[in-house]
């Protein structure tokens, strides 16, 4: 089963494709979609949509997991990130892909075992769990891989809760 994890953003949207075979997780491809500051929002959203479509069509995930937004004090930025997140979700939904969402705390709990883990702890666990030589950069990429790992660990439980038998 191929899982795609997404760390949403308007400037940098991290992505990570992970294959789950039994209990083994193998990284397939990871990186980020970047848009330039100063570019009109509608152009940035179009760029994210097109890049998302290309990634989904090329790597054909079975499941998609997206990190839920954490609203901070900058509401304007949160709305723009929400639009970028929505554009990605649209691209996945158009392909009939199931989409699950996880809070940052749920991701930390699944990857590190502690919902209050520091960012560096999550990054180190991503590196270790996927047997990577280095921590993926920028941070958004490691975060996206963490979301994919979280979902890979949660698939069986989520399916049971939704009445899906494997």
C-alpha positions in Angstrom: 0.0 0.0 0.0 1.3 3.4 -0.9 0.6 6.3 1.5 1.1 10.0 0.7 1.7 12.4 3.6 1.2 16.1 3.1 2.4 19.0 5.3 0.3 21.9 3.8 1.8 25.3 3.1 1.5 28.1 0.5 5.3 28.7 0.2 6.4 25.2 0.8 4.1 22.1 0.8 6.0 19.0 1.9 5.1 15.6 0.5 6.3 12.1 1.2 5.3 8.8 -0.5 5.9 5.7 1.7 5.1 2.1 0.8 3.8 -0.1 3.6 4.4 -3.8 3.1 3.4 -5.7 6.2 5.0 -3.8 9.0 7.9 -2.4 6.8 7.9 1.2 5.6 9.9 2.2 2.6 10.3 5.7 1.3 9.4 6.1 -2.4 9.7 9.8 -3.1 9.7 12.9 -1.0 10.2 16.6 -1.4 8.3 19.8 -1.6 6.2 22.0 -3.8 7.5 25.5 -3.6 5.9 28.8 -4.7 7.6 32.2 -4.8 6.7 34.9 -2.4 5.3 38.0 -4.1 3.5 35.8 -6.7 -0.3 36.4 -6.7 -2.1 33.9 -4.5 -4.2 32.6 -7.4 -1.1 31.8 -9.4 0.5 30.1 -6.3 -2.7 28.0 -5.8 -2.7 27.0 -9.5 1.0 26.0 -9.2 0.3 23.9 -6.1 -2.8 22.3 -7.8 -0.8 21.4 -11.0 2.2 20.0 -9.1 -0.2 18.0 -6.8 -1.9 16.5 -9.8 1.4 15.6 -11.4 2.6 13.9 -8.2 -0.6 12.0 -7.6 -0.6 10.8 -11.3 3.0 9.8 -11.2 3.2 8.0 -7.9 -0.4 6.8 -7.6 -0.9 6.6 -3.8 -3.6 4.3 -2.4 -4.2 6.6 0.7 -3.6 10.2 1.4 -3.0 11.8 4.8 -2.9 15.5 5.4 -1.9 17.4 8.5 -4.7 19.4 10.0 -4.0 23.1 10.3 -2.9 24.6 13.6 -4.3 28.1 13.8 -1.8 30.5 15.2 -2.0 34.2 15.7 -1.5 35.0 12.0 -5.1 34.4 10.8 -4.4 35.7 7.3 -1.6 33.3 6.8 -3.7 30.4 8.2 -6.4 31.2 5.6 -3.9 31.2 2.7 -2.4 27.9 3.9 -6.0 26.5 4.2 -6.6 27.4 0.6 -3.4 25.6 -0.5 -4.5 22.6 1.6 -7.9 22.7 -0.1 -6.3 22.8 -3.5 -4.3 19.7 -2.7 -7.4 17.9 -1.2 -9.4 18.8 -4.4 -6.7 17.2 -6.6 -6.8 14.0 -4.4 -10.6 13.9 -4.3 -10.8 14.2 -8.1 -8.8 11.0 -8.2 -11.1 9.2 -5.8 -8.4 8.9 -3.2 -9.4 8.4 0.5 -8.1 11.3 2.6 -7.5 11.2 6.3 -6.4 14.1 8.5 -4.2 14.1 11.6 -3.4 16.8 14.1 0.3 17.6 14.8 -0.2 16.0 18.2 -1.5 12.7 16.6 1.5 12.7 14.2 4.0 13.1 17.1 2.2 10.4 19.1 2.3 8.0 16.2 5.9 8.7 15.2 7.7 9.4 18.5 5.2 7.9 21.1 4.7 11.3 22.7 2.3 14.0 21.5 4.4 16.8 23.0 7.6 15.7 21.2 9.9 18.3 19.8 10.3 18.8 16.1 13.9 17.5 16.2 12.7 14.2 17.9 10.1 13.7 15.1 12.7 14.4 12.4 15.2 11.9 14.0 12.4 9.2 14.2 11.5 9.8 10.6 15.1 9.3 9.6 15.4 6.1 11.7 12.0 4.6 10.8 12.6 5.1 7.1 16.3 4.2 7.3 17.4 7.5 5.7 21.0 8.7 5.7 20.0 12.2 6.7 17.0 14.1 8.0 15.0 15.4 5.0 15.1 19.1 4.4 13.4 21.5 4.5 11.5 20.7 7.7 8.2 20.5 5.8 9.4 17.4 4.0 10.3 15.5 7.2 6.9 16.6 8.6 5.1 15.2 5.5 6.9 11.9 5.9 5.9 11.9 9.6 2.3 12.3 8.5 2.7 9.4 6.0 4.2 7.2 8.8 1.4 8.2 11.2 -1.2 7.1 8.6 0.6 3.9 7.7 0.5 3.0 11.4 -3.2 4.0 11.7 -4.7 2.4 8.6 -5.8 -0.8 10.1 -7.4 0.9 13.1 -9.1 3.6 10.9 -10.5 1.0 8.6 -11.9 -1.1 11.5 -13.6 2.0 12.9 -15.1 2.8 9.5 -16.3 -0.8 9.0 -13.7 -1.8 6.3 -12.4 -5.3 6.6 -8.9 -6.3 5.3 
